[in-house]
Amino acid sequence: MSDIAIKVDHLSKEYRLGAIGGGTLRGDLQTLWAKIRHKEDPNAKIGQRTDIKIGERFLALDDVSFEVKKGEALGIIGHNGAGKSTLLKILSRVTGPSKGLIQFNGRIASMLEVGTGFHPELTGRENIYMNGAILGMSKAEISKKFDEIVEFAEIAKFIDTPVKRYSSGMYVKLAFSVAAHLDSEIMIMDEVLAVGDMKFQQKCLGKMDDAANCQGRTVLYVSHNMNTIRQLCSKCMVLKQGRVAFYGETEKAIAMYLGEYECSPAFVDLSNVIRPPEFSSHNASFQSICLTDREYAKYTVGEKISALIKFTSKNDYQNAHLRIIIKSIDDIPVMMGTSSQNIAIEAQTINSTEFTLDTSMLAPGRYALNMILYQVNEFGTDCYLDGMHNIVIFDVEPKDGFNNNMPWLSKYWGHVYNNKLEITKG
């Protein structure tokens, strides 16, 4: 396997659910006696579920096999509980597999969470040397890279301060810098960039891209941010319920992952949908949305989205407004529209309003419609009456003459399309 960095063959990881043992023989006997008499466990925590069968088996990973070549950047995506973090923990030797075989070709630097492997009582300087030693580096090798690590992490002023006094952002900067600069052939990262600020995230992505494309290092990266997956990864794997659902091109993997969001029907009942915390005032409540003249939310580039919205309110409002926000399916804001006229709302009755949205500048793809009903108070501040995310999932399909032979590459071109670009000679 000279050109293979990681080979995983029929890997499985099994866990036993529930608490295993009460900590003392007396506690275990009390629990057993209560179970025999069908009584409540005297050692159970308040609110603890009792319907979980102690010792019940759960497969976090189920027969996972794949190969990663040297110099590849592999993205690993999937919903929460799909097995992503479990896989990286096994690859990082934090825990062992129940079944299967793993072969490595090179040293591994892993960062599974903020401050992995750091000792809080040690200074940043001491933790750099400790992490390097854990990775198998000599003191001379670490010293050679030390200044680069500190400069990249932007914490030179605090390098001799115990890391227990670091903020989460400082933690992640130093931890990432150590993992990225030490001479390991394989880098394993688990959603680590979510903590750092935007500038540092871009800096880290650039470093990871350089490590894969220029230094020939292998990168495994887990993230829920599809933009960073697109930017960094040449291949992608989709995990679903502990199994490999897809392994291949990044765009196809993302399309499969996001494709689980089905197009909405023409009528969507909103009355029982749970609101996000910022819209939980309950001053008003969306009841339904109905798309005009179609069965499902599918449109062609240039078509107009027309819909009728019904809502109720506890109070009368004369100066309400409706805001429509369109986002790509991976949660990137694309466009926003606001009602130009005030909406009069009558309490204790079914109110309705209509809107029309032009899709002529939307590129082909899948989008989510978000809706906010609000009023502006005397201080010019928006006061939310109700709001919902992703209430309608809709497709915009290419029309004739849109170059149907080539898919739209949002990674490079974005989500807004304009064919009226005028080029003049200067």
C-alpha positions in Angstrom: 0.0 0.0 0.0 2.7 2.4 -1.0 0.3 5.1 -2.3 -2.4 4.4 0.4 -2.3 6.4 3.6 -5.2 4.8 5.4 -7.0 1.5 4.6 -10.1 0.5 6.7 -11.5 -3.0 6.2 -14.9 -4.1 7.6 -14.6 -1.8 10.6 -17.4 -2.1 13.3 -17.8 -0.5 16.7 -20.3 -1.8 19.2 -21.4 -0.2 22.5 -23.5 -1.3 25.4 -26.3 1.1 26.2 -27.1 2.3 29.7 -25.1 2.4 32.9 -22.9 -0.6 33.5 -22.7 -1.1 37.3 -23.6 1.3 40.1 -20.1 1.9 41.4 -20.5 -0.2 44.5 -21.6 -3.8 45.3 -24.2 -2.5 47.6 -25.6 -0.2 44.9 -25.7 -3.0 42.3 -27.5 -5.3 44.7 -30.1 -2.6 45.5 -30.7 -2.0 41.8 -31.1 -5.7 41.2 -33.5 -6.2 44.1 -35.6 -3.3 42.9 -35.7 -4.7 39.3 -36.8 -8.2 40.6 -39.7 -6.6 42.5 -40.5 -4.3 39.5 -39.9 -1.2 41.7 -38.2 2.0 40.8 -34.4 1.9 41.0 -33.3 3.7 44.2 -29.9 4.6 42.6 -31.3 6.1 39.4 -30.8 9.8 38.9 -33.8 12.1 38.9 -35.3 12.2 35.3 -33.1 9.3 34.1 -34.7 7.1 31.5 -35.6 3.6 32.7 -36.7 2.2 29.4 -33.2 1.6 28.2 -32.3 -2.0 28.6 -29.0 -2.3 30.5 -26.4 -3.9 28.3 -28.4 -3.5 25.1 -26.1 -3.5 22.1 -25.7 -0.6 19.7 -23.6 -0.5 16.5 -22.1 3.0 16.1 -20.2 1.7 13.1 -21.3 -1.2 11.0 -19.0 -2.8 8.4 -17.2 0.4 7.2 -14.6 0.0 4.5 -12.7 2.6 2.5 -9.2 3.7 1.4 -7.6 7.1 1.4 -4.6 7.8 -0.8 -1.6 9.9 0.2 -2.2 13.6 -0.3 -6.0 13.3 -0.5 -8.3 15.5 1.6 -11.3 13.4 2.6 -14.4 15.0 4.0 -16.7 13.0 6.2 -20.3 14.2 6.5 -23.5 12.9 7.9 -26.3 13.7 10.4 -25.7 13.7 14.1 -25.3 10.1 15.4 -24.1 8.8 12.0 -20.8 7.6 13.4 -18.4 10.3 12.2 -16.7 11.1 15.6 -16.6 7.4 16.5 -14.7 6.7 13.3 -12.2 9.4 13.9 -11.7 8.3 17.5 -10.9 4.8 16.3 -8.5 6.1 13.6 -6.8 8.3 16.2 -6.5 5.3 18.5 -8.5 6.9 21.3 -10.7 3.8 21.3 -10.5 0.4 19.7 -12.7 -1.2 17.1 -15.0 -4.1 17.9 -14.2 -5.7 14.5 -12.2 -4.9 11.5 -8.7 -4.0 10.4 -7.0 -0.5 10.0 -3.7 0.0 8.3 -1.8 3.3 8.4 1.1 4.5 6.4 2.6 7.4 8.4 2.3 9.2 11.7 -1.1 10.7 12.7 -1.8 14.2 14.2 -5.4 14.4 15.4 -7.6 17.0 16.8 -11.0 15.7 17.9 -12.2 18.6 20.0 -10.9 21.8 21.4 -7.7 21.2 23.4 -7.5 17.5 22.8 -4.4 16.2 24.5 -3.7 19.4 26.4 -3.0 19.4 30.1 -4.7 22.4 31.7 -2.0 23.0 34.3 0.8 23.1 31.8 1.7 26.3 29.8 1.2 26.6 26.0 4.9 26.0 25.6 4.9 22.8 27.6 1.8 21.5 25.9 3.4 22.0 22.5 6.3 19.7 23.5 4.0 17.2 25.2 1.8 16.9 22.1 4.8 16.5 19.9 6.2 13.8 22.1 2.8 12.0 22.0 3.0 12.1 18.2 6.5 10.5 18.3 8.5 13.7 17.6 11.9 14.3 19.1 12.6 17.4 21.1 14.8 18.7 18.4 12.1 18.3 15.7 9.6 20.1 17.9 12.0 23.0 18.7 12.6 23.4 14.9 8.9 24.0 14.4 8.2 25.8 17.6 8.4 29.4 16.4 6.1 28.6 13.4 3.6 27.0 15.7 3.4 30.0 18.0 3.3 32.5 15.2 0.5 30.7 13.4 -1.5 30.4 16.6 -1.2 34.2 17.3 -0.7 33.6 21.1 3.0 34.5 21.5 2.1 36.8 24.4 0.5 34.0 26.3 2.7 31.1 25.4 4.0 30.7 29.0 0.5 31.0 30.6 -1.2 27.8 31.7 -3.8 26.8 29.1 -6.5 26.5 31.7 -6.7 30.3 31.4 -7.1 30.3 27.6 -10.4 31.1 26.0 -11.9 28.4 23.7 -10.7 30.4 20.7 -7.1 30.4 22.0 -7.3 26.7 22.8 -8.4 25.9 19.2 -5.7 28.1 17.7 -2.9 26.5 19.6 -4.3 22.9 19.2 -4.7 23.3 15.5 -1.4 25.0 15.0 0.4 22.1 16.8 -1.4 19.4 14.7 -0.8 21.3 11.5 2.9 22.0 11.9 4.3 18.9 13.4 5.8 16.4 10.9 2.9 13.9 10.7 1.8 12.4 7.4 -1.9 12.2 8.3 -4.1 15.0 9.8 -7.4 14.1 11.4 -9.8 17.0 12.3 -13.3 16.8 13.8 -15.3 20.0 13.5 -12.5 21.9 15.1 -12.9 25.1 13.1 -16.3 25.9 14.5 -14.8 27.7 17.5 -12.3 30.0 15.9 -13.1 33.4 14.4 -13.8 33.7 10.6 -10.3 35.1 9.8 -8.6 32.2 11.7 -11.0 29.6 10.0 -9.8 30.8 6.6 -6.2 30.7 7.8 -6.7 27.1 8.9 -8.4 26.0 5.7 -5.5 27.5 3.7 -3.0 25.6 5.9 -5.0 22.3 5.5 -5.2 22.9 1.7 -1.5 23.5 1.6 -0.8 20.4 3.7 -2.8 18.2 1.3 -1.9 19.8 -2.1 1.7 21.1 -1.6 3.1 18.9 1.2 1.4 15.7 0.2 -0.1 15.1 3.6 -3.4 13.2 4.0 -6.3 15.1 5.7 -9.5 13.6 7.1 -12.0 16.4 8.0 -15.4 16.1 9.6 -17.7 19.2 9.4 -21.4 20.2 9.1 -20.3 23.2 7.1 -20.6 22.2 3.4 -18.7 25.3 2.3 -15.5 24.2 4.1 -16.0 20.7 2.8 -16.2 22.0 -0.8 -13.3 24.3 -0.3 -10.9 21.7 1.2 -11.9 18.1 0.2 -11.2 16.4 -3.1 -13.3 13.4 -2.0 -16.1 12.9 0.5 -17.8 10.1 2.4 -21.4 10.2 3.6 -22.1 8.1 6.8 -25.6 7.1 7.6 -26.5 5.1 10.7 -23.0 3.8 11.0 -22.7 2.7 7.4 -21.0 4.2 4.3 -23.8 5.6 2.2 -21.6 7.2 -0.4 -17.9 7.5 -1.2 -16.7 9.6 -4.1 -16.8 13.1 -5.6 -17.4 15.9 -3.1 -20.3 17.6 -4.9 -22.1 14.3 -5.4 -21.7 13.4 -1.7 -23.0 16.8 -0.6 -25.9 16.5 -3.1 -26.8 13.1 -1.6 -26.5 14.4 2.0 -28.7 17.4 1.3 -31.0 15.5 -1.0 -32.7 14.0 2.1 -34.6 17.3 2.2 -37.5 16.6 -0.1 -39.3 19.3 -2.0 -42.3 20.7 -0.2 -45.9 20.1 -1.4 -48.0 23.1 -2.5 -49.7 23.3 0.9 -47.8 23.2 4.2 -49.5 23.2 7.6 -47.4 25.4 9.9 -49.7 25.5 13.0 -47.9 22.8 15.0 -44.3 23.5 13.8 -41.9 24.3 16.7 -40.5 27.8 16.4 -36.9 28.7 16.9 -36.1 30.4 20.3 -35.9 33.9 18.7 -39.4 33.6 17.4 -41.1 32.2 20.5 -43.0 35.3 21.6 -46.2 33.8 20.3 -47.7 37.3 19.6 -48.7 35.9 16.2 -48.6 32.5 14.6 -48.3 31.3 11.0 -51.0 28.8 10.2 -50.2 27.7 6.6 -48.6 28.5 3.3 -50.0 27.5 0.0 -48.1 27.8 -3.3 -50.1 29.0 -6.3 -50.8 26.9 -9.4 -48.6 23.8 -8.6 -48.5 20.5 -6.8 -44.9 20.6 -5.5 -42.4 23.4 -4.9 -40.6 23.1 -8.3 -39.8 26.1 -10.5 -37.9 26.9 -13.6 -35.3 29.7 -13.7 -37.3 32.9 -14.2 -40.6 31.6 -12.8 -42.3 33.6 -10.0 -43.0 32.0 -6.7 -46.5 33.1 -5.6 -48.0 32.0 -2.2 -50.8 32.7 0.2 -49.9 32.8 3.9 -52.4 32.5 6.7 -51.7 33.5 10.3 -53.4 34.4 13.6 -52.6 37.0 16.2 -53.4 37.8 19.8 -53.3 41.6 19.2 -54.2 44.1 16.5 -51.2 45.5 14.5 -51.3 48.2 11.8 -47.7 48.3 10.9 -46.6 44.7 10.5 -44.2 43.6 7.7 -43.3 40.3 6.1 -39.7 39.4 5.3 -38.9 36.5 3.0 -35.3 35.1 3.1 -34.0 32.6 0.6 -31.1 30.4 1.6 -29.3 27.7 -0.2 -30.0 24.2 1.2 -26.6 24.3 3.0 -27.8 27.5 4.9 -26.1 30.3 2.9 -28.2 33.4 2.6 -28.9 34.2 -1.1 -31.6 36.9 -1.2 -34.1 38.8 0.9 -37.3 40.6 0.2 -39.5 42.7 2.5 -43.1 43.8 2.0 -43.2 47.4 0.7 -46.6 48.1 2.4 -47.8 47.7 6.0 -49.8 44.7 6.8 -52.8 45.2 9.0 -53.4 42.4 11.4 -56.7 41.7 13.2 -56.7 39.9 16.5 -58.5 36.6 17.1 -59.2 35.9 13.4 -57.5 34.2 10.4 -55.4 36.9 8.6 -53.9 36.3 5.1 -51.4 37.9 2.9 -49.9 37.0 -0.5 -46.4 37.5 -1.8 -44.6 37.0 -5.1 -40.9 36.3 -5.5 -39.0 36.5 -8.8 -36.5 33.6 -9.3 -34.9 35.0 -12.5 -31.5 35.5 -10.8 -31.5 32.2 -8.8 -29.1 29.6 -10.3 -30.4 26.1 -10.6 -30.4 24.3 -7.3 -32.3 23.5 -4.1 -33.3 26.3 -1.7 -35.1 26.9 1.5 -37.7 29.7 2.2 -37.6 31.4 5.6 -40.4 33.7 6.8 -40.5 36.4 9.4 -43.5 38.5 10.5 -42.5 41.6 12.4 -43.3 45.2 13.3 -41.0 48.2 13.8 -41.3 49.9 17.1 -40.8 53.6 17.8 -37.1 53.1 18.2 -36.7 51.6 14.7 -36.1 48.1 16.1 -37.7 45.0 14.6 -40.0 43.2 17.0 -40.7 39.6 15.9 -44.2 38.4 15.9 -43.5 35.0 14.4 -40.8 33.4 12.2 -39.8 30.1 10.8 -36.8 28.5 9.1 -37.0 26.2 6.1 -40.8 26.3 5.8 -40.7 25.5 2.1 -37.9 23.5 0.4 -38.0 24.3 -3.4 -36.1 23.4 -6.5 -35.1 25.8 -9.3 -34.5 23.9 -12.5 -32.6 25.2 -15.6 -34.7 26.4 -18.5 -34.0 25.9 -22.2 -30.9 27.6 -23.3 -29.3 27.6 -19.8 -26.6 25.1 -20.9 -28.3 22.0 -19.6 -25.3 19.9 -20.4 -23.2 21.3 -17.6 -24.3 21.3 -13.9 -24.2 24.6 -12.0 -21.1 24.7 -9.8 -22.1 26.8 -6.8 -18.7 26.2 -5.2 -17.2 28.5 -7.8 -20.1 30.5 -9.1 -22.3 31.1 -6.1 -26.1 30.9 -6.2 -27.0 34.1 -8.1 -27.0 34.0 -11.9 -27.1 37.1 -14.1 -26.9 36.8 -17.9 -27.1 40.5 -18.5 -23.5 41.3 -17.8 -22.4 44.3 -20.0 -18.7 44.5 -21.0 -17.6 47.8 -22.4 -14.2 48.7 -23.8 -12.2 51.0 -21.5 
